[in-house]
Amino acid sequence: MKKVLLFSLFLLCGLFLSQLLPSVFESSYSNFELVFKNLMFVCLAFIMINVGREFELDKSRWKSYAQDYFIAMATAAVPWLLIAFYYIYILPANDLSWDKNLLVSRFAAPTSAGILFTMLAAAGLKKEWIYQKTQVLAIFDDLDTILLMIPLQILMIGFKWQLFIIVLVVCLLLIFGWKKLSRLELPQSWKAILLYAVCLVAMCESIYILTKSLMGREGAIHIEVLLPAFVLGMVMKTVHKTGKTEENVASFISYLFMFLVGLSTPLFIGIDTATSGFQMPGWGTIAFHVFMVTLLSNLGKMFPLFFYRDRNILERLALSIGMFTRGEVGAGIIVIALSYQLGGIAVIVSILSLVLNLILTGFFVVAVKKISQHVYGVKE
């Protein structure tokens, strides 16, 4: 629970400073911004490599995963589409186009179940169906979130020949990831993974800068670091290092990432509405929409309740509540949206909704734990 609360605290601290620092640094703020945004993408790559390392599947049973992937895909899609509809048709003062709203609302899709797994394992439920199924669905809906960023990216930049290169890279990465799944013996200390993250960000940025210099901003090829980092984690023959140093570094990078996500928030307090064209609603109105978006995102995550009919309904309920948990991957989607210079009320509501969901994660985990213990007869 401490880690979840720290996620929220660091995100809020970054959000607070994002409204102060532009006036403090003034003309030099752009240089400061460049540094912390690159650092943020390094942190994101580090996190996604570790997410990929958890992607462990029995390739001989790939057909049995088809239903799980469909359910995970729908569990990611339903809250995304509900919130996209809410942003487009209900959220006031939202001037983003429908395609940009689709990108911003995607933050609600991925589940971050690491904390949930830890709590269920500690409760003696690691061998039970609820633990194993949540693990599979959480990984699959993270994968689906990453893959769907490709068509969303196409919507953002339009149909250009550069997109064929991006699609080709994505296909090659997926083929490589599947063929080499958990087969490459690579160093997996925190220093090694951090080095991989730096190299991946440097590679993606170099491609963008090079193509931008040759073909201009409109012709630049921008490959997001999410998928390359995830695939790199996939192909590693996972060595689970549980030393204190490894855990502390991974936690620190996650905290730093959440702080930098908040710090990347566009200025929305004290701006000149006459010149910016952005009309900030009152904080009571914002609080209402944050609550509604959080409610819709979690209702959408209840999709697994209608499947796995051979299981007890309480098991399915616990599984669905387990999918409520959010974390770094959802924040990573907000980062991608911010990299396209998106701002306004939809981005603010998305960030605050993520904070609220993080604060509520403790209640979600306790509920899953209590229901699971009741179903399986496990005593605390």
Order of alpha helices (4+ residues) and beta strands (2+ residues): alpha-alpha-alpha-alpha-alpha-alpha-alpha-alpha-alpha-alpha-alpha-alpha-alpha-alpha-alpha-alpha
